[in-house]
Amino acid sequence: MQELIGKANVLMEALPWIKRFYGKTIVIKYGGNAMVDEKLKEGFARDIILMKYIGLNPVVVHGGGPQIGKVLDAMKIESHFVQGMRVTDSATMDVVEMVLGGKVNKEIVANINRYGGKAVGITGKDGGLIRARKLEMTAINPETLTPEIIDIGMVGEVEAVDPHIINALEKSNFIPVIAPIGSGLNGETFNINADLVAGKIAGALEAEKLILLTDIEGVKDKEGKLISTIDIQRVPDLINNGTISGGMIPKVNCCVDAVEEGVAKTHIIDGRMEHACLLEIFTDKGIGTAVARYN
C-alpha cells in the first residue's frame, strides 16, 4: 500500500507542472548515449508520448554523429575534423543526409510510433523550415599569426527558421522529429550542429523550454559540483574564468541565444539518466543545469 501511495505522491508533485506547461512547446535536442542504449531509447520514446498525451507539444531535434561515422567507415570514406567539426565534402554530405534524414530520423519516428505516439520525421529542408548559409571558420596561421578562413565544406549555420510546418504538425497532433539539415539560397544542402538547430527552432517557436540531452550531468564548477542555475548575464564571466570550457561553451551559448530569442528557460541535462526529460519538467528540483534570465 505504501508503494501505491508513493506513486500517487509522485503524480501529485507533477500536477502543478502539468498545469503550468499544458499547451506549451518543449524543444528537445536528442543525442549522445540516449540515442544508443536500447533501454534509454525506449524510455525516451515513451517520455515523449507521455508529454504529448498530457497536453504538451514536444518537438524533437536529433543528432547522429556516431552513426554517420560508422557509415562513412563502412563506405571507406575518410573523416577529417577541424575544431571538432566534420569536414563535409559532397560525398560526405550525401552520406550525412542519408543517415540523418533517413536511418536515424526514421528510427526515432518508428520508436515513438511503436509505443503509441504519432511522430512525423522531417529535415530542415521540408517546408522551408531551415534556411542555412555556409559556416565560416577561422584559425590562426602559425606562420603569420594572422587569422585565416578554413573551408570545411557543406557545414552550415542557421540563417532563418520558418516554423509553419511544425505548427501544422502540432495542430494535427503529430510530434515533429527533425534532422539538422538545411537548404541554402541556391539549393545547397548543409549539415548543421543539432544543438544550434534546436536552439534556433526553440526561439522561432517561442518555446517554453529548450532541453539539451548530453552525456554529462550538466555544467560543473571548478570543484566538480553541479551548477543548478546560471543567469545568462553570468555566462561571459564563467567562460573567461574557465568554469565553462571546451565543448560546453557552444552548448551554453546556444542556451543563451535561445533565451534572448524568447525561450523561457533552457536546460542542459544528463541523457544517460532514465526518464531525464520527465525528471526535469515534472519534478520540483529538476536535474542538470538551467540557463535562463533570472534578474
SVG drawing of the C-alpha trace seen along z (x, -y; Angstrom):
<svg xmlns="http://www.w3.org/2000/svg" viewBox="-5 -41 61 43">
<polyline fill="none" stroke="black" stroke-width="0.4" points="0.0,0.0 2.8,-2.4 4.3,-1.8 1.0,-2.8 0.7,-5.9 4.3,-6.8 3.3,-6.6 0.3,-8.8 2.5,-11.3 4.7,-11.4 1.7,-12.2 0.6,-14.9 4.1,-16.5 3.8,-16.5 0.3,-18.1 1.3,-21.8 4.0,-21.4 1.5,-19.6 -0.9,-22.6 1.9,-25.1 3.2,-23.6 -0.1,-22.5 -0.3,-23.6 3.3,-24.8 6.1,-23.8 9.1,-21.9 12.0,-21.6 14.4,-18.6 17.7,-18.0 18.1,-14.3 21.7,-12.9 24.5,-11.2 24.2,-7.9 20.4,-8.3 20.3,-7.6 22.5,-4.4 21.4,-2.5 18.3,-0.4 16.7,-0.9 17.2,-4.7 15.9,-4.8 12.7,-3.1 12.4,-5.3 12.8,-8.5 10.1,-7.4 7.7,-6.8 8.6,-10.1 7.8,-12.0 4.5,-10.2 3.5,-10.9 4.3,-14.6 2.0,-14.7 -0.8,-12.9 -0.9,-15.2 -1.1,-18.3 2.5,-19.4 3.9,-19.9 7.3,-18.2 9.5,-18.9 12.5,-16.6 15.7,-17.7 18.3,-14.9 22.0,-14.5 23.7,-11.4 27.5,-11.9 28.5,-8.4 26.0,-6.8 27.4,-9.0 30.9,-7.9 30.1,-4.2 28.5,-4.5 31.5,-6.6 33.9,-4.0 31.9,-1.2 32.0,-3.1 35.7,-3.7 35.2,-7.5 37.8,-9.0 36.6,-11.5 38.5,-14.7 37.7,-17.1 38.6,-20.8 37.9,-22.3 35.6,-19.4 33.6,-19.9 33.4,-17.2 34.8,-18.4 31.9,-17.8 32.6,-17.5 29.9,-16.5 30.4,-12.7 30.3,-13.1 27.2,-15.3 25.4,-12.6 26.1,-10.2 25.2,-12.7 21.8,-13.4 21.2,-9.7 22.0,-8.8 20.4,-11.8 17.4,-12.3 16.9,-8.6 18.2,-6.0 18.4,-7.9 15.3,-10.1 13.1,-7.2 14.3,-5.0 13.3,-7.7 10.0,-8.1 9.4,-4.4 10.2,-4.1 7.7,-6.8 5.0,-5.3 5.7,-1.8 4.7,-2.8 1.6,-4.7 2.7,-8.1 2.1,-9.9 5.5,-11.1 6.5,-12.6 10.1,-12.8 11.3,-15.8 14.6,-17.7 15.1,-21.4 14.7,-21.2 11.0,-20.3 8.5,-23.1 11.4,-25.6 11.9,-25.0 15.6,-26.0 17.4,-28.4 21.1,-27.9 24.3,-29.5 27.9,-28.2 29.6,-28.3 32.8,-30.4 35.5,-29.1 38.8,-30.9 42.0,-29.8 45.3,-31.5 48.0,-30.7 51.0,-29.6 53.5,-31.1 51.9,-34.6 50.0,-34.7 47.1,-36.1 43.5,-34.7 42.6,-32.8 39.3,-31.3 39.1,-27.5 36.9,-25.8 35.2,-22.8 32.8,-22.1 29.0,-21.9 28.8,-22.7 26.2,-25.4 24.7,-27.6 21.0,-28.7 20.2,-31.9 16.4,-31.8 13.7,-29.4 10.1,-29.2 8.1,-27.2 4.9,-26.8 5.4,-23.1 6.0,-22.5 2.9,-24.4 0.9,-22.5 2.1,-19.1 1.3,-20.2 -2.2,-21.3 -2.8,-17.8 -1.5,-16.3 1.7,-15.0 5.1,-15.0 7.8,-16.6 11.2,-14.8 13.7,-17.0 17.1,-16.2 19.5,-19.1 19.9,-19.7 19.1,-23.0 18.9,-24.5 20.9,-27.4 19.6,-30.2 20.9,-28.4 19.5,-24.9 22.7,-23.7 22.3,-21.2 24.1,-22.0 24.9,-19.8 24.2,-21.9 25.1,-21.3 22.0,-19.8 22.3,-21.9 22.3,-25.1 19.3,-23.9 17.4,-23.0 18.1,-26.5 17.0,-28.4 13.9,-26.3 13.0,-26.9 13.5,-30.6 11.3,-30.7 8.6,-28.8 9.0,-30.9 9.1,-27.6 8.6,-27.3 11.7,-25.1 14.8,-24.0 16.3,-20.8 19.7,-19.6 20.4,-15.9 24.1,-15.3 26.4,-12.7 27.3,-14.7 25.4,-15.8 25.4,-19.5 27.7,-22.5 30.1,-22.0 32.1,-24.5 35.9,-24.2 35.4,-21.8 33.3,-19.5 30.0,-20.3 26.9,-20.7 25.7,-24.3 21.9,-24.0 21.1,-27.5 23.0,-30.0 21.8,-33.5 22.7,-34.4 24.4,-37.6 27.0,-35.4 27.9,-33.3 30.8,-35.5 32.5,-35.6 32.1,-31.8 33.7,-31.3 36.5,-33.7 37.4,-32.1 37.4,-28.6 34.3,-27.3 32.6,-26.8 35.1,-25.3 35.6,-23.0 32.5,-21.5 30.3,-23.0 30.9,-26.5 28.8,-26.2 26.0,-24.4 25.7,-27.2 26.0,-29.8 23.2,-28.0 21.1,-28.3 21.9,-32.0 20.9,-32.7 17.6,-30.8 16.7,-32.7 17.5,-36.0 15.2,-34.9 12.2,-34.3 12.6,-30.8 11.6,-31.0 14.2,-28.5 16.8,-26.2 18.3,-23.1 21.5,-21.0 20.8,-17.6 22.2,-14.1 20.5,-11.9 22.1,-8.8 19.6,-9.1 16.4,-7.2 13.4,-9.5 15.7,-12.5 13.2,-14.8 10.4,-13.9 12.5,-14.4 13.5,-17.9 10.0,-19.0 7.7,-17.4 9.6,-17.4 10.2,-20.3 14.0,-20.0 14.7,-19.1 18.1,-17.9 21.1,-19.3 21.8,-23.0 19.1,-25.5 20.2,-28.6 17.8,-31.5 17.3,-35.1 16.8,-35.3 17.3,-39.0"/>
</svg>
